[in-house]
Amino acid sequence: MSKLTRQADANKSLEAGMFYPTGYIVAGFADRQTRDRAQQALIRQGFGEAQLTAVTAQDMREQAASNLQAPSVFASMGSSLPARQKQLELAEAGCDFLLIEAPEREQEQRAVWALSQVPIRYAIKYRRLIIENLLPEIPSATDDAQPARVP
């Protein structure tokens, strides 16, 4: 069972069944090579392998599609459903992702600095009850960078 699946399972009771990895940054990249470069930049910034989860476009597509099959009314009222829809859309376009465990502000700042070293299409931080778009803080956002959620 992958960390992505374990996280989704843990959310069933915490966030009305919707993927919501509190304390994590979810970052999307145009391809696997860019994702791998971002992962190496994060490691150079002191992130350990246990804090980073590489997710292929196919894995994100499968997990997001499964997660979106029967969203609860609660999940539909908040930001988690549209954020997950955007992740599915990007995965269907071939984007790979990184899940970055960064619950503390200092970790988040180091992650944003590392992500600024590569072209990035999507970056959000799951905070308690808030999903924040991090792209405005990342100067390497591509011209086709995507908003945090489906409008």
C-alpha positions in Angstrom: 0.0 0.0 0.0 1.4 3.4 -1.0 1.8 6.4 1.2 -0.8 8.1 -1.1 -3.3 5.3 -0.4 -2.6 5.3 3.3 -3.2 9.1 3.4 -6.5 8.7 1.5 -7.6 6.0 3.9 -6.8 8.2 6.9 -8.9 11.0 5.4 -12.1 8.9 5.4 -13.0 10.0 8.9 -11.0 13.3 9.1 -12.1 15.1 5.9 -15.3 13.4 4.9 -13.5 11.0 2.7 -11.7 13.5 0.5 -7.9 13.5 0.1 -6.6 16.2 2.6 -3.0 15.6 3.7 -2.8 18.3 6.4 0.7 19.7 6.7 1.7 18.6 3.2 2.6 20.5 0.1 1.4 18.9 -3.2 3.5 20.1 -6.1 2.9 19.3 -9.8 5.4 19.2 -12.6 5.2 18.8 -16.3 7.1 15.5 -16.3 9.0 13.0 -14.3 12.4 14.5 -15.0 11.4 17.9 -13.5 9.8 16.2 -10.5 13.0 14.2 -9.9 15.0 17.5 -10.1 12.7 19.1 -7.6 13.0 16.1 -5.3 16.8 16.4 -5.4 16.6 20.1 -4.6 14.4 19.3 -1.6 16.9 16.7 -0.4 19.6 19.3 -0.7 17.5 21.5 1.5 17.4 18.9 4.3 14.2 16.9 3.5 14.5 13.2 4.1 13.2 10.5 1.9 10.4 9.8 4.4 9.2 13.4 4.0 8.9 13.1 0.2 6.5 11.0 -1.9 6.9 10.9 -5.6 3.6 10.2 -7.4 3.4 9.4 -11.1 0.7 10.9 -13.3 -0.9 7.4 -13.5 -0.9 6.9 -9.8 -2.4 10.4 -9.1 -4.9 9.8 -11.9 -6.1 6.5 -10.3 -6.1 7.8 -6.7 -7.9 11.1 -7.6 -10.5 9.4 -9.8 -11.2 6.9 -7.1 -11.4 9.6 -4.4 -13.8 11.7 -6.5 -16.3 8.9 -7.3 -18.7 9.6 -4.4 -17.7 12.8 -2.6 -19.7 13.7 0.5 -21.8 16.9 0.8 -19.3 18.2 3.3 -16.3 17.7 0.9 -18.3 19.3 -1.9 -18.8 22.5 0.1 -15.1 23.1 0.8 -11.9 23.5 -1.2 -10.8 19.9 -1.0 -13.1 18.6 -3.8 -12.1 21.3 -6.4 -8.4 20.9 -5.5 -8.7 17.2 -6.0 -10.4 17.7 -9.4 -7.5 20.0 -10.4 -5.0 17.3 -9.4 -6.9 14.8 -11.6 -7.0 17.2 -14.5 -3.2 17.8 -14.3 -2.5 14.1 -13.9 -4.6 13.4 -17.0 -2.4 15.9 -18.8 0.7 13.9 -17.8 1.9 15.8 -14.7 3.9 14.0 -12.0 3.6 15.1 -8.4 5.5 15.3 -5.1 3.9 15.2 -1.7 6.2 17.1 0.7 5.7 16.8 4.4 6.2 20.3 5.7 4.0 21.0 8.7 6.2 23.8 10.2 6.6 27.2 8.6 10.4 26.8 8.4 10.0 23.5 6.5 7.5 25.2 4.2 9.9 28.0 3.4 12.7 25.6 2.6 10.4 23.6 0.4 9.2 26.7 -1.5 12.9 27.8 -2.0 13.7 24.3 -3.3 10.7 24.2 -5.6 11.8 27.6 -7.0 14.8 25.9 -8.5 12.7 24.0 -11.2 9.7 24.8 -13.4 6.5 24.1 -11.5 2.9 23.9 -12.6 1.0 23.5 -9.4 1.7 23.9 -5.7 -0.7 24.0 -2.7 -0.3 23.6 1.0 -2.9 21.7 3.0 -3.4 23.5 6.2 -6.0 22.7 8.8 -9.3 23.8 7.2 -7.5 25.9 4.4 -5.8 24.9 1.2 -3.4 27.6 0.1 -2.1 28.3 -3.4 1.7 28.5 -3.1 2.4 29.5 -6.8 2.6 33.2 -6.1 5.5 32.5 -3.8 7.4 30.4 -6.4 9.1 32.5 -9.1 9.8 29.4 -11.3 6.0 28.8 -11.9 5.6 28.1 -15.6 3.4 30.1 -18.0 0.9 27.3 -17.9 0.9 27.0 -14.1 -2.5 26.0 -12.8 -4.7 27.6 -10.1 -5.1 25.6 -6.9 -8.5 24.3 -7.9 -11.0 24.0 -10.7 -12.9 27.3 -10.9 
